[in-house]
């Protein structure tokens, strides 16, 4: 008999939560011969992990209620494997810790030696029945090495192992741990089931894991329908701000506590607890992130409490303090007596309703502002060829929060997308809808779709939300290499461009239809941009108010830009924002205002190399030679190009990947092949273009496959890569780092 230490399988039951160091199970030679193809005895790594799912997926741990599985993860679970004669062939370190018997003593011993003498025959008979194919779950006293006897829960099953042996796997747990767990489980179940507050537990994807009966009464959905679904998938008419707030708590770890919500009056009839006259109940909602001791995010917990009585009592108290003054004011203004009880009470009720509405409006505005600040970018990205400034300001304190949003999204090929939009309406719901539009726009931009296609997809999103949500949007893509913009608008006000020569004018675009109207056709316009020109995007809240229409406001904004003269001077971009907001915004305006200012620089042409190659068998070798020569020229040019000093280190990789992509274009593409290199300060981008629109796919390459290796190499060796459609076909691109040297200056 021999003993050996081998790596335990992932997820092995040999994990002790007390913090004991993990070691591998100890194994003896197996009595049954291995199958011919295995060539040797089974090692510990071949023994299946049955601690989390036994025969037919059943829980092998000696516990009746699978709901306690999460708690059981915190107790000791020992694993032992026997041959069919009842001799120990695997004795895990956790078994040694549980019983005190070392592996050196137990390997090869009969299992009944683990029990007191008085019950050894009974234990041996029980394990013989298991060897015959009968599963067993039960308790037996065990004799520890120190002579102490304690109760242990067992589960034993016969399994066919990978080497062809039929073996008995035994999982054992201290019965005292099981009793403690059962007590904790009962207390948890009692609390969870009987507490009057609604409690929900979510996973890290915001899907319900469990809710208590009280929570089901709040949302009107049976308990059993919740698991596996998100709130927006199960609750009809859910405010779109709720999922966003949940995600905010998951992302930031900052809880939302005692958020006061007046339930939707339209749903009050369907939910118990609705107040009189069709008003919904008042709820206090709180969310907090759940995480493990090591910081892993496990999910989210939500608590809902009905605070209707508390809220109405607060209103009555505020009314009682104000009632004498209210009655005196009413008498003086009406010239009549309000001493009659009915008249006074009626007036007081109306006054209370007014105060309550004002309070709820203030709470909702505060929540919407918090939500909008989280949804909008805290700072704009650093884009090498574009200098940026922006401002956002909500409406006056008495106004609802609007649906303005903006974004700057870097794209491959030295391009950038500039987006400004406005969801019509105001309030918490509109802020949530705005967040959905901004997230969708970012996702569509990263798919490298054209402006018109992005707007068309956003229009589909608006119509899929189930209610009428109208929004405007302008979407511009700037190509710093070509010095051109492509723009499209969906009912939004046109951009303004300031040339370096001082001219400031509106960019004429086809106005398009607002998002959400449907059957829309969005037209793009491409126009050249001079180096240093400034593009200005904005919302109607900046140029339009009750005393000024949009056309006059645009003229005023052009005047502000002309006076600031921002083209060619980056420091003046912030001045444009300050001047526009200081001079054009009415302190009492109802709408929010957004301004995005971008100075558009050109990518240096000496950092660009491009060729058009004829489709012929030698084209890959030709491409490698051109790339090698160009990289050498950049590297040897007296180091005047930041980022070129380490091109020699990347040259071999670039040549290889260019060769693979050009070969793919030759074999699977169509027409001439375009090749372009862009040398940035920290990276080199290579683009290979052809006239076939169909995009290649990255697939798993098996040993011996001749095809499919090109993109696999690109994926493995480049920093990042992608595919984008063009008006004449497609471009496959990749990027490699050059680790630019920082100058001492």
Buried (B, 14 or more C-beta within 10 A) or exposed (E): EEEEBBEBBEEBBBBBEEEEEEEBBBBBEBEBEBEEEEEEBBBBBBBBBBBBEBEEEBBBBBBEBEEBEEBBEEBBBBBBBBBBEBBBBBBBBBBBBBBBBBBEBBBBBBBBBBBEEEBBEEBBEBBBEBBEEEBBBEEBBBBBEEEEEEEBBBBBBBBEBEBBBEBBBBBBBBBEBBEBBBEEBEEBBEEBEEBEBBBBBBBBEBBBBBBBBBBBBBBEBEBEEBEEBBBBEBBEEBBBBBBBBBBBBBEEEEEBEEBBBBBBEEBBEEBEBBBEEEBBBBBBBBBBBBBEEEEEBBBBBBBBBBBBEEBBEBBEEBBEEBBEEBBEEBEEEEEEEBEEEEBBEEBBEEBBBEBBEEBBEEBBBEBBBBBBEBBBBEEBEEBBBBBBBBBBBBBBEEBBBBBBBBBBBBBBBBBBBBBBBBBBBBBBBBBBBBBBBBBBBBEBBBEBBBBBBBBBBBBBBBBEEEEEBBBBBBBBBBBBBBBBBBBBBBBBBBBBBBBBEEEBEBBEBBBBBBBBBEEBEBBBBEEEBBBBBBBBBBBBBBBBBEEBEEEEBBEBBBBBBEEBBBBBBBEBBBBBBBBBBEEBBBEEBBBBBBBBBBBBBBBBEEBBBBBEBEBEEEBBEBBBEBBBEBBEEBBEEEEEBBBBBBBEEBBEBBBBBBBBBBBBBBEEBEBBBBBBBBBBBEBBBBBBBBBEEEEBEEEEBEEEEEEBEBBBBBEEBBBBBBBBBBEEBBBBBBBBBBEBEEEEE
